[in-house]
Amino acid sequence: MTELLRQAIAQIEKLLPDQQDAIAARLLAEVQDEQNWENRFAATTDAQWDQMAAMVREEIASGETVPLDTVFPPQK
């Protein structure tokens, strides 16, 4: 267990039981979500990656995208 996680747990232990349970439920959901993403990512075939890349190229070529700097302007 990392030091940061130890610190977080120490702070959570100071909360009321219902607050602890609420945080625990969110953490467990986050862990499950991360596992689901890892499984789906690992199961993606080369053909699927190729298809996604082709779709992105098509969207770029047809002007369906905007530059990233438009959505997230550079910080000055």
LUMRO-914772 format. One line per field, with one value per residue (C-alpha): residue in one letter; residue number from 1; z, x, y. Coordinates in Angstrom, 1 decimal. Each point is the difference from the previous one (the first is absolute). Layout:
balo (A ...)
dovex (NUM ...)
zz (Z ...)
xx (X ...)
yy (Y ...)
END
This chain:
balo (M T E L L R Q A I A Q I E K L L P D Q Q D A I A A R L L A E V Q D E Q N W E N R F A A T T D A Q W D Q M A A M V R E E I A S G E T V P L D T V F P P Q K)
dovex (1 2 3 4 5 6 7 8 9 10 11 12 13 14 15 16 17 18 19 20 21 22 23 24 25 26 27 28 29 30 31 32 33 34 35 36 37 38 39 40 41 42 43 44 45 46 47 48 49 50 51 52 53 54 55 56 57 58 59 60 61 62 63 64 65 66 67 68 69 70 71 72 73 74 75 76)
zz (0.0 -0.9 2.6 -1.7 0.3 3.6 0.6 -1.8 2.1 3.2 -0.9 -1.0 3.3 1.8 -1.8 1.1 -1.1 -2.7 -1.5 0.1 -1.8 -2.7 -0.7 0.0 -2.5 -2.3 0.3 -0.8 -3.0 -1.2 0.3 -1.8 -2.8 -0.3 -0.3 -2.6 -2.1 0.3 -1.1 -2.9 -1.1 0.2 -2.0 -2.9 -3.1 -2.6 -2.5 2.5 0.5 -3.7 -0.4 2.7 -1.6 -3.4 1.5 1.6 -3.3 -1.7 2.6 -0.4 -3.8 0.0 2.4 2.8 2.5 1.5 1.1 3.6 0.7 -0.9 2.7 2.5 -0.7 1.1 3.4 0.0)
xx (0.0 1.3 0.6 -2.6 -2.7 1.0 -0.6 -3.3 -1.2 1.1 -2.1 -3.0 0.2 -0.8 -3.3 -3.4 -0.8 -2.5 2.5 2.7 -2.4 -0.8 3.7 0.6 -2.8 1.5 3.5 -1.3 -1.9 3.1 2.1 -2.6 -0.2 3.8 0.0 -2.8 2.0 3.2 -1.9 -1.7 3.3 1.8 -2.8 0.1 1.3 2.4 -2.9 -2.0 2.9 0.3 -3.7 0.1 3.1 -1.8 -3.1 2.2 1.8 -3.4 -1.3 3.1 -0.1 -3.7 0.5 -2.0 2.7 1.3 3.6 0.7 1.2 -3.5 -1.5 2.8 1.8 3.7 0.6 2.0)
yy (0.0 3.4 2.8 2.2 -2.8 -0.5 3.7 0.0 -3.0 1.6 3.1 -2.2 -1.9 3.3 0.4 -1.3 -3.6 1.1 2.4 -2.8 -2.3 2.7 0.5 -3.8 -0.5 2.7 -1.5 -3.5 1.2 1.8 -3.1 -2.1 2.7 -0.1 -3.8 0.1 2.5 -2.1 -3.1 1.7 1.6 -3.3 -1.7 2.5 -1.7 1.5 0.1 2.1 2.4 0.3 0.7 2.7 1.6 0.0 1.7 2.7 0.6 0.3 2.5 2.1 0.0 0.9 2.9 -1.5 0.8 3.2 0.7 -0.9 3.6 1.1 -2.2 0.5 3.2 0.0 1.5 3.2)
END
